[in-house]
């Protein structure tokens, strides 16, 4: 009977984790659409500033009197470092969204799980099998296929989603570690504080007075990103980071859908082929890692 109850609890927790991570990437896709739209009228770094400031204001209003209490952290330096990683991710994401087709940008960003594996090899000295090395190469080939460097439409701005994926891989690892020590609300607040502080120079240098409609979009972006990151942090309580990472594949489907419906962007054959290579390699890399664990 106890084993049945434990099995039910594990299954229930996984279901919660799966729901939260799916909701996370859906919310992020809406936020990215807003960022892409604003990027047509404002400098991407100014949008980064408004994204963090609006999030910080929203959190202050949300937590009210408890805000100062939630600033207490067992690892404040790691919290600030995690926030800096997300800020760098956001800068690269918004720059890529402003300069690349929506689906191309997201497809390159999908290389995140592969970069996570490479970082584990370099930084953590993890041992890898020949199968894992092969899958890593396949994923990198997929990114090259999407970039299509030999074609006339090759865009050097493809580096932005690649860097965003790299920074977010480090961000994910730090998030899982912090979940063992700090409250998820504390992690969320530190993210907004460190990002807002680091983005102040962008806000000053690229400042523009937005229209009322754009101001509403900027505020909405802060609300959405807060909700999305709250779901992301909570999902990693119920499921491992390695289990959560393949769900980033959802963003590719959403990117293709939103890009076609809103911007009339039809993905190139190279984008479709490269995306398949990245998704397949990322998926099987995760499965192999779970087996080895």
Secondary structure, 3 states (H helix, E strand, C coil): CHHHHHHHHHHHHHHHHHHHHHHHHHHHHHHHHHHHHHCCCCCHHHHHHHHHHHHHHHHHHHHHHHCCHHHCCCCHHHHHHHHHHHHHHHHHHHHHHHHCCHHHHHHHHCCHHHHHHHHHHHHCCCCCCHHHHHHHHHHHHHHHHHHCCCCCCCCHHHHHHHHHHHHHHHHHHHHHHHCCCCCHHHHHHHHHHHHHHHHHHHHHHCCCCCCHHHHHHHHHHHHHHHHHHHHHHHHHHHCCHHHHHHHHHHHHHHHHHHHHHHHCCCCCHHHHHHHHHHHHHHHHHHHHHHHHC
